[in-house]
C-alpha cells in the first residue's frame, strides 16, 4: 500500500478519483468520439438512468472508502510501513546487550518473508511515526534487510500497549526469566499498577513479587552485562540475588565481568561466570601450631580443620612418645568422658 497508514488519505483520494473517472468516461454503449446526439434530451429515460447509475456508483465507492478507513483505524488491515518510521515501545521488553537469535531471524525473513505482522500504534507525540507494541526483533531485522514491515495499526492506550506486548511474548514463551523480570520492574518504574503488570505477564501476585525482587537485588549494569540468559531459570537467578546480598566485597565479580573470557562468552555462560564469582568464600584454615616441652623442644605439630584435628609427632625429638601416647588413648578418652558435664 505504498507508505502504508501514512498514505491513507492519498490512497482514499486515488481510489475515489479512479472511480469518479470511470463514472465520467463513456460506457460501452455510448459513442467513443465527438459524435454525440445532436439534440440531447435531459428528461429522456437514458440520461436519467445514467445519472442514477452514476450516483449509485459514487455512493458505493464512498461506502467502500469509509469501510477501508475504518479497517485501517481499527487494525483489521495489514499495511506496509517503513521501519525507519517505527519507534520502540514505551517500555522495552528485551535486553539489547546480547541477541543470539538475531542472525537466524534475519536469514529466516530473507528466505521466507515476514510471515507474522507486527502490532503498532500511531506515535502519541510524533505525528507520522509509530510505536511498537510487539515485533521489535522483526522491525530490526526488516530494517537490516531494507524491507517494509507488515503491520497492524491500532489506537492503543499505554495500558493496552503493554498488555498486548506482554501477552504476545508470553504466548510465544519467547522471553527469558530475567527479561520478564526486568520488563516487570520497568513497568512498575513507569508507574503502571501491579494489576496491569500481572495482566501483561499473565502472572499472579507471588510470581510478580519474585520477578521484581530479583531485579531490585541485582545491579542493572550486571543484568545488562549478562544479557537474557535464555537457559537460566528463576531458581538460579534468585540464588544469584542471594549471593549478591551476602557479599560486601565484589572485586572478584568486577574482575570476572571485565575479563576477556566473560566478553567472549554466551549469555548463559556469562551468568555462570558471575555466579561462580559470587560463590561463598570458604573460611581460611588456621595456621598449624606446635607444642613444645619444658625445654622448648618442639614435639607435636597441631593442625586444626573444620572437621578434624591432626597431631604430628616428631619421632626424632621424642622417640617412642608416639607409641606411648597411642597406648594411653583408652585411659585418656575415659578420663575425658568422665570429666564432661554436658552429656
N, C-alpha and C positions, 0 to 999 in steps of 0.2 A: 504493500500500500504506500510506496514512496516513503515519506517521512513518518509513517505510522500515525499516531494520535496527533502529532504536530501538524499533519496535513488534513485533519478532519474537515475544516472549513473549505479548503481548496477541493478536497475530494467531493464534498457535497455540492459545491458550486459547479464543478465539472460535470457531475452526474446530472444535475438539473439542466445545465446548458446543453449537454448532449441530447437529452430527451426533448427539450424545447425545440432544438434544431430539427430533430426528427419530426416533430409535430408540424413544423412550418415548411418542411420540404414537401414537394409534390408526392402524392400517393401513386401507386402503380396504375391506377385508373385515370389519372389526370395527364394532360399533355406535359411533356418534359421540356418544352421550349416556350417561346413567346406566343404561341398560337392559342391564346385563351379565348373563351367565348366572348364575342364582341359586345354582348349585352347581358352581363351577369345580373341575375335577379336575386337580391339579398333575401327575399322571402321564400325562395324556392326550397323544396324539400332537401335537395342535395347539399346546399350551403348550410342549412340549419343542422343537418345530420353531421356534416364535417365539423362544424363548430362544437356540437355536443360531444363528438368523439374526442376532439382536442381538449376540451375542458375535463373530460373524464380521465384522459391520459395524464394531464397535468396534475390532477388531484391524486391519481395513483402514485405518480412519481414523488409528489410531496409527502405522501404517506410512507413511501419506501425510504425517503431521505430521513424522515423523522424516526423511523424504526432503526435505521442504521446508526443515527446519533445516539439513540437510547442504548443500543447494543454496546457501542464504544464506551459510553459513560458507565454502564453497569458492569463492564468487564465480561461481556458474553462473547466478545470477538477477539481473536488473536491478531495482533498487529506487529509490524516490524519497526524497531526503534534503534537508532544509532547508539551503541554502547557508550559513546562519548557524552551522551545526554543523560546517562543513568548514574546516580549517586548511591552511595551505600545507605544502609538502613540507619535509623537514628541510634540504634544500639547494635553494633556488630555482634554476631553470634559465633564467629570463627576466629581462631587465633592465626595471625598472619605470619608469625615468625617462621613457621615450618608448614609447608603444604606438600606432602609427599605424593598426593594423588593428582596434582595439577597437570603434570605432563600427560598422564594417562587420559584425563578428561579432554585435554586439547586434541589428542590424537583421535579419540572417540568421536568428537564433534566434527573433526576434519573428514573422517571417513563416513560417518553416518548422518551428519547434520544434527541440529538441536532438536531432539525428539520431544522434550518436555518444556512447555512455555514457562517463563518466569512470571512472578507477580509483582507489579509495580503500582505506585500511586503517583498522581501529579505532585510535584515538589511543593510543599506548603508555602515556601518563601521565595522560590526561584522559578518564575513563570517559564514555561518551555522545557523544564527539566523534570526528572522523575526520581523517585526514591525506591529502593529495592525492599520489598517485603521478604521475598526469598528468591534464591537463584544467584547469589553473589559469585559463586565459583563459575557458573556458566557465563555470567557477564564478563568476568575476567578472561575466560578462555575465548569467548567470541571477539572481545576487543583485540586479543593477541592474533586471532585469525583474520581480523578485518571484516567480520561478518555482522550483519544486523542481528539484534536479539529479537526472537519471537516472544511476545509478552502479552499478558492480560493486564489491563489498566483498570483499577477501581479506585473510587473515592473511599479512603480508609482513614479513620481516626488513628491517633498514636496507639491507643489500646488495641484497636482492630489489627493494626500492622504487626505489633509484637506478638499477638496471639497467633496470627496467621503464620508468622515467621517461625515461631516455636513449634506449632503443630506440624508444619510441613517437614521440618527437620526431625521431629520426634517420630513421625510416621515412617520416615526412611531410616531411622536409627543411625543417622549419619554423624551425629555429634558425639565426641568422646565425653567421658565423665567431666573432665576439667573444663572443656568448652561449655558444657551445660552449667557448670558451677560459676564460671566467670560471666556467662550470659545472665544468670540469675542475679548475681551481685551487681552487674552493670545496670540491670533494670531497676533494682532497688535503689541504687545511687541516683538514678534519673527520676526517682520519686514515684515509680509505679507501685501500686498497692500489692501486697502479697497475694491477694486473690487473683489478680491479673497475671502475676508471675506463675502461680500454680497452674492456671489455665493454659498459659503459653507452653509450659514444660510438661504438662499432664502429670504432676506430682502432688503428693499430699503435703501437709504442713511439716511432718517429720523429715521427709526426704528433702524438702526445700531448705530446712534449717541445716541439714548436713551439707548440702551444696554450698550454701553461703558461708558456713563456719570454716570450711576448708580454705576458701579463697581469702577470708579475713585473716587466717592464721599464717598465710604464706605471702612473702613479698611479691608484688606484681612483676617486678623485674625478674624474679626467679621463674615465675609461671611463663612469662614470655620467652625466657631463655630455653626452657624445657620444651614448650610447644604443646600440641594437643595430645601427645602420647596415646594414640588410639587403642592400644592393647593394655593400657594400665587402668585398672578399675578403681572403684570407690575405696575399697579397703586399703589399698596401697597408698592412695593419696591421703587418706586420713592418718595412716601411720607416719607419713612424711610430715604432716602438720604437727603430730605429737612430738616427733623428733626435733622439729624446729623450735617448739615451745620449750623443750628441755635443754636447749643449747644456748649458752650465752656467748661462747667463743665460736664464731662462724668462719674463721680463717680457712679451715680445711675446705669448707663449701665454696668460698670465694675462689680459692686456688683451683678447685676442680672445674668450676664453671668457666674459668679463664683459660683452661688447658686446651691444647690442640686436639686431644682425644675427645673432649666434650664438643668442640666445634664441628668435628668431622662425623660425630655420631648421629644416629637417627633419633627421633623424638623420644621413643621408648627407651633407648639406650641412654639418653641424657637423663631421663628420670632415674634410671638405675645408678648412674654415677652420682647424682645429687643425693639419692637415698643412702648410698654407701658412705658418702662424705659426712652425713649427719648421724651415722651409727653411734650408739652409746660407746663411750670410751671405757675400755677395761681398766680397772684400777691398777696402778703400778705395784708390783710386788715389792715388799720391803727388802732392803739390802740384807744379806746374810750377816749374822753376828758370830762372835766367838766367845767360848767360855774358857777361862784360864785358871790354873790352880793358884795356891797362895804364893808360889814362887814366880808367878807371872807367865808360866809356860802355857801356851795355847793348846788345849786338849781337845775341845769339841767345837766344830763349826755347825751353827744352827741356822737353818733356812725355813722360813715360815711362808706357807701358801694359804690360799683361801680354804682349802680342804685338808691340809696336812702340815706336819712339822717334821723336818728331816734333821737328824743328828748324824754328823760325820765325825767319827773318832780318829784322831791321828795316832796310829799304832806305833809310830816311831817315838812320839812324845810320851806316850803312856802304854808301853807294851802290856798285853793281856788285860787291859782295862775293859776292852770291848767284851771279852768273854765273861769277865766278872759282872758287868752290867747286865748282860743277857741272862745270866744265872739268877740274878736278883730281881728280874722283872716281875715274876709272880708275887713276890713279897712286896715290892713297891706298889704294884697295882692294888693289892688288898689294902695296903695302908692308905692309898689314895681313896678307895671306895669308902673305907671306914671313916675317913675324915670329912667326907662330903655331907653337907646338911640340906642340900636341895633335892634329894631323891626321896 
